[in-house]
């Protein structure tokens, strides 16, 4: 089923210029860019969920640092004064 997308003039001009520079049909290029973006977004979401799960797993295993210790460590590492 065909899909029609309305772009703002600046974005449309950028897409047309990119298609022309690459010698591609604008519709083909738009489809490739959308496919790449959706794939990237899916991977970023999976990475974020994995990171959150790792943090929860670490917490459950008592593998974490006290916040005050973390602040003191950062102050020393970056030569920051106490707030």
C-alpha atoms as one frame of an Amber mdcrd trajectory, in Angstrom:
protein
   0.000   0.000   0.000   1.462   3.378  -0.965   2.318   5.810   1.804   2.397
   9.563   1.400   4.539  11.613   3.769   4.490  15.394   3.922   7.888  16.882
   4.695   8.735  20.417   5.653  10.436  22.273   2.776  13.899  22.145   4.357
  13.795  18.386   4.926  12.410  17.780   1.451  15.200  19.867  -0.072  17.812
  17.925   1.901  16.313  14.615   0.790  16.160  15.709  -2.851  19.757  16.941
  -2.746  20.953  13.695  -1.154  19.085  11.617  -3.722  20.551  13.668  -6.560
  24.076  13.504  -5.109  23.810   9.728  -4.827  22.065   9.292  -8.163  19.126
   7.584  -6.475  15.391   7.809  -6.835  14.053   9.966  -4.005  11.466   7.346
  -2.998  14.081   4.593  -2.844  16.385   6.763  -0.764  13.562   7.757   1.600
  12.649   4.095   2.103  16.305   3.189   2.787  16.696   6.014   5.285  13.481
   5.117   7.106  14.478   1.455   7.233  17.895   2.361   8.664  16.356   4.716
  11.227  13.813   2.154  12.388  16.527  -0.492  12.699  18.752   1.894  14.664
  15.864   2.861  16.952  15.028  -0.785  17.616  18.657  -1.556  18.494  18.941
   1.498  20.762  15.773   0.457  22.591  17.122  -3.070  23.051  20.433  -1.669
  24.337  18.633   0.622  26.792  16.503  -2.240  28.108  19.597  -4.446  28.465
  21.397  -1.671  30.365  18.470  -1.162  32.715  18.224  -4.909  33.289  21.965
  -5.062  34.023  21.552  -2.286  36.579  18.664  -4.107  38.230  20.641  -7.368
  38.254  23.639  -5.584  39.798  21.408  -4.035  42.463  19.850  -7.396  43.301
  23.356  -8.887  43.631  24.445  -6.012  45.931  26.915  -4.956  43.240  26.661
  -1.189  43.559  28.320   1.761  45.276  26.939   4.054  47.909  25.974   7.444
  46.426  28.122   9.391  48.905  31.108   7.240  47.951  30.411   7.895  44.269
  30.230  11.672  44.837  33.488  11.669  46.806  35.169   9.589  44.108  34.046
  12.000  41.361  35.115  15.031  43.386  38.582  13.551  43.788  38.812  12.340
  40.198  37.842  15.721  38.701  39.266  17.943  41.453  35.831  19.291  42.378
  35.043  21.078  45.604  32.292  19.887  47.926  28.920  21.456  47.308
